[in-house]
Amino acid sequence: MYLLDRNVFSCYLVLFRLRYRTLQFYRCHRRQRKPDAPTASGHPLQTSGVGPTKLMELLVKLNKRSGSQMAKINFVFGQVLSFESLGGNTIALDGSVQGPAVDAASRKFSFDHHAGCIRLVTLATCQQVATAIRLGLVIDEETEIVINDIDADTTIAVWLLLHPESVDEPRIKELVERIGLTDAHGPIFPPHAIHRELGPAYGSKDPQTLEMLETFLVKVTQYANGEWKEPAVRPDRKADGFGWSPKTGWQRVSGVNGFDEVYTAGFLAGVLYTNAPNGTKLYTIGKRSDLVPLQLGPGATKRPPTSVEDYRKDTILGALALAELEGNPEQSHAANWGGATTVGGSPRNPDGSQSRLKPEQIFKICKGFTGGR
């Protein structure tokens, strides 16, 4: 009789814990607050209409981890916040605040590698988060995670903050290392098989949302549990652009594997572009590392810029930002061309539009920084 009672009690205990974690998971991703309700950072929290039933199914089938620490996710797409504007117990990820920063007393942190650092020796955001967790970073139900864009680095960083107990699992350690190296230094480090599955496809016109992030987080959980399978066929990511090296100057390039082919062809830097909404184009510009003698960025003297005077004329990103404003006076400074010393890109406007500059204009501006070659 005692054994029977103990087994019944154990079943009830398991169900209670499952229900408790489900409610925590629901609070994390779908906190029921008005869209204009302020969060700890003082910025609106994006909410969703996805109900708890779907989340229960996802939790039971896919999120088999235990002991997860849950937090709120605030998605401020395309916005760049100041570190000072963050409230206590807030973690800003991967460019939502420019540059790494720590205020342990207020429990607010920025894990970033795009500004205020030497990219050559600065870890990617997911690697910074993994290290911080090992060193004692505290995450609880009231922690606010702030993101402004979704890519594999951000996805892994968010997942780690939701599953800090898994940071030293072998599969996760390898994933963080591989994703981090590729994100920080580009495809010169071959991407992990799941890398492209953890962010929107290059040139994707789909709006970035918390629902989209959730699908990527689920894939990480599947991978952690040994359940993820690599797609048999990957869709091509066709893009055109230009590649540069001191020997060849700027040359036209075209391919389906992004910067992989640019660097494999021997170029040290490149610009790739594809179509974006409203007749605009999405441009990405990058170089192998800070060792390449090309003044790529940053584009402004402060983040975000607030006036024309803030843009640098001695970098490619600065020149592109000024050209964008000349051709499109309505372009906001906050969403204009931006980036760091080794990578940058075209405007990220709220309506999904990007740059109105033509490829020929980009080509001419880039050649102006390399002696016309």
Beta strands, then each sheet from edge to edge (+ up, - down):
strand 1: 72-75
strand 2: 90-93
strand 3: 101-103
strand 4: 108-111
strand 5: 144-147
strand 6: 239-245
strand 7: 249-255
strand 8: 269-275
strand 9: 281-287
strand 10: 338-339
strand 11: 343-345
sheet 1: 1+ 5+ 2+ 4+ 3-
sheet 2: 7+ 6- 8+ 9- 11+ 10-
end
